[in-house]
């Protein structure tokens, strides 16, 4: 059985400090190992911190595509608007 990574309280504090100073944060959700709990946690985190979420290539099911924080998929046909937003993200 594979171990699932978890964010320590210290790391979470660091992440929140960085986000506090960010002007245009974006979460890119992807990679493997996402279960229903992790997807739900991501949704809550994005909502509570008002952060837009883009899904990585072939990971469209990581975040609900109808959610208000969802901004699109990063794929071969990514829109120019999403690419611009990603370049401007901090």
Buried (B, 14 or more C-beta within 10 A) or exposed (E): EEEEEEEEEEEEEEEEEEBEEEEEBBBBBBEEEBEEEBBEEBBEBBEEBEBBBBBBEEBBEBBBEEEEBBBBBBBEEBEEEBEEBBEEBE
